[in-house]
C-alpha cells in the first residue's frame, strides 16, 4: 500500500530532525561517542524546529529575532539560551540559527543534514588530532625523562 503525503500531512521539521538523529547511521554512531554534543544540539534544534513548524503552519516568515521577541511562548527558550551563553554571543547564536533556517528554507532539509554530518566529521577529526597530540606529548615527555636519566648516568661515570 503506497502512502501519499499531501500538503496537510507534511512531515514537520521537528520530525525530520528526530528521524535524522535517530535513524541516520552516522548520527547513531556519533551519538554513542559524543552524546553530550547531541544533547546540546537537541536543546537548540528541537526548539528551533518547533518555531519553524509553528511559523510554517501559520504561513509566517521565519525570522527568529522577531519570533523570539514577539511571541511569549518562546520566552523560556530565550531565557535558556541567554543563561547558557555569554550575553554578547546571543545575537551571534541567533544569527547562526537563522542561517540554518535559511539553509533549510532555501536548499531543503537535506542540506541541513549534510551540514550536520560535516560538523560530526570535523568533531571526529578534532578528536583524532587531540589524541595524536596527547600521544606525541607523552612520547616527548618520556624521551625527555630518558634524556635526563642518560645525562645523570653520564655525569656519574665521569
C-alpha positions in Angstrom: 0.0 0.0 0.0 1.5 3.3 -1.1 1.4 6.3 1.3 0.9 9.6 -0.4 1.7 12.7 1.7 -0.5 15.7 1.0 0.3 19.3 1.9 -1.8 19.0 5.1 0.2 15.9 6.1 3.7 17.4 5.6 6.3 16.0 7.9 7.3 18.7 10.4 10.8 19.9 10.7 10.8 18.6 14.2 10.0 15.1 13.0 12.6 15.3 10.2 15.3 16.3 12.7 14.3 13.5 15.1 14.2 10.9 12.3 17.6 12.1 11.1 19.3 12.0 14.5 17.6 8.7 15.5 18.0 6.7 12.2 21.0 8.0 10.3 23.8 5.5 10.9 26.5 8.2 11.2 24.3 10.1 13.7 23.7 6.9 15.7 27.4 6.2 15.9 28.2 9.8 16.7 25.6 9.8 19.5 27.4 6.8 21.1 30.8 8.6 21.2 29.6 12.2 21.7 26.3 12.0 23.5 26.8 15.5 25.1 27.1 17.1 21.7 23.8 15.6 20.6 22.2 16.7 23.9 23.4 20.2 23.3 22.2 20.2 19.7 18.8 18.9 20.7 18.5 21.7 23.2 18.8 24.2 20.4 17.4 22.4 17.4 14.3 20.9 18.9 13.1 24.4 19.8 14.3 25.9 16.5 12.3 23.3 14.5 9.3 23.8 16.8 9.5 27.5 15.9 9.8 26.7 12.2 6.8 24.3 12.4 4.7 27.0 14.0 5.8 29.6 11.5 5.1 27.2 8.6 1.7 26.3 10.0 0.7 29.9 10.3 2.2 30.7 6.9 4.5 33.3 8.5 8.1 34.2 7.6 10.5 32.5 10.0 12.6 35.4 11.3 13.9 34.2 14.6 14.7 37.6 16.2 11.1 38.7 15.5 9.5 35.5 16.7 11.6 35.3 19.9 10.8 38.9 20.7 7.1 38.9 19.8 5.8 35.5 20.8 5.7 34.9 24.6 5.6 31.1 24.2 9.3 31.3 23.3 10.4 33.3 26.3 11.6 30.2 28.1 13.7 29.3 25.1 15.3 32.8 25.0 16.0 32.6 28.8 17.6 29.2 28.4 19.8 30.4 25.6 20.8 33.6 27.5 21.5 31.6 30.6 23.9 29.2 28.8 25.9 31.6 26.7 27.5 34.9 27.3 25.2 37.9 26.6 27.4 39.2 23.8 27.2 35.8 22.0 23.4 35.7 22.0 22.9 37.7 18.8 25.6 35.7 17.1 23.9 32.5 18.0 20.6 33.7 16.8 22.2 34.8 13.5 23.8 31.3 13.2 20.4 29.6 13.8 18.8 32.0 11.3 21.4 30.8 8.8 20.3 27.2 9.5 16.7 28.3 9.0 17.6 30.0 5.7 19.6 27.0 4.6 16.7 24.7 5.1 14.1 27.0 3.5 16.4 27.7 0.5 18.0 24.3 -0.1 15.9 21.8 1.8 16.4 19.8 4.9 18.9 17.5 3.2 21.3 20.5 3.0 21.0 20.9 6.8 21.6 17.2 7.3 24.8 17.5 5.2 25.9 20.4 7.3 25.5 18.3 10.5 27.3 15.3 9.0 30.2 17.6 8.0 30.2 19.0 11.6 30.3 15.5 13.0 33.2 14.6 10.7 35.1 17.8 11.9 34.5 16.8 15.6 35.7 13.3 14.9 38.8 14.7 13.2 39.4 17.1 16.1 39.1 14.1 18.4 41.7 12.1 16.4 44.0 15.2 16.2 43.7 15.7 20.0 44.6 12.0 20.8 47.5 12.2 18.4 48.8 15.4 20.1 48.5 13.8 23.5 50.4 10.7 22.3 53.1 12.9 20.9 53.3 14.9 24.2 53.6 11.7 26.2 56.3 10.4 23.8 58.2 13.7 24.1 57.9 13.6 27.9 59.2 10.1 28.0 62.1 11.0 25.8 62.9 14.0 28.0 62.9 11.7 31.1 65.1 9.2 29.3 67.5 12.0 28.2 67.6 13.3 31.7 68.4 9.8 33.0 71.1 9.4 30.4 72.7 12.7 31.4 72.7 11.7 35.1 74.3 8.4 34.3 76.9 10.1 32.1 77.7 12.6 34.9 78.1 9.8 37.4 80.6 7.9 35.2 82.9 11.0 34.8 
